[in-house]
Amino acid sequence: MCVGLPGKVEKIKDGMAIIDAYGAKRQVSAELLEDLMPGDYVMVHAGVAIAKITSDDDEELDELFKDEK
């Protein structure tokens, strides 16, 4: 099973992004996504931001993760 991790972009530099994923800061590749800006939400898989998502998507994923605990 492949699992993506949602996160909010905090900073972008040299093709890399720092994201906040449930309070954990992670550095991921941002080279696959154009026009990525701080404040955007992304889905991350294997250390690569693979898609932009909306804040609504992020909130829905938060609810799903809470239900799994």
N, C-alpha and C positions, 0 to 999 in steps of 0.2 A: 504494500500500500504506500502511495506517495502522499505526503502531507505538506501543504504549503503553510507558511507562517505569515499572518498579516502584520504590517507595521506602518508607522508614520515616519515619513522622511524628515530628518532634522537638519541634515547638511549634505551637500554634494560637492565633491572635489575630485578631479582627474578620473572620472568614470566610476567612482565609488560613492556610495551613499552610506551615511550613518542613519540607522532607523531605530525607533523605539518600538520594541515588540513586548508588550505586557510589562513594561518597566525595565527590560533588559536592552542595553544598547548593543547593536550589532553592526558590523561593517559588511556591506554586500556590494556586489557588482551592479552598477546601474546602466551598463552599456547597451542593454537590449531595449531600453525605453527612451524615447525621445521626449523632450520638453518636460522632464521630471523636475519638480520644484520642491523646496522645503514646504512641508505642510501637506503634500500629497500622501495618499495611502497606497501601499503596494502589497502584492502577494509575493512572497519570497520562497524559492525552492532551491535547495543545494547551494545556498550562498549567492543566488542571483535573483534580482528583482525581475519577475517574469510578466507582471501585469499591474496596471493601475487599477485600484478599486476605489469605491466611494466610501465616505465615512459611514454611510448607512450599512454597507457591506461589512465594514469592520465591526460595527455594533452588533449586527446579526451573528457574526462569527463569535464575538464575545459571549453572547447568549448560548450558542451551541456548546462552546467549551465549558461554560458553567454547568450546563446540564449533564456533561460527561463526568463531572467530579463526584 
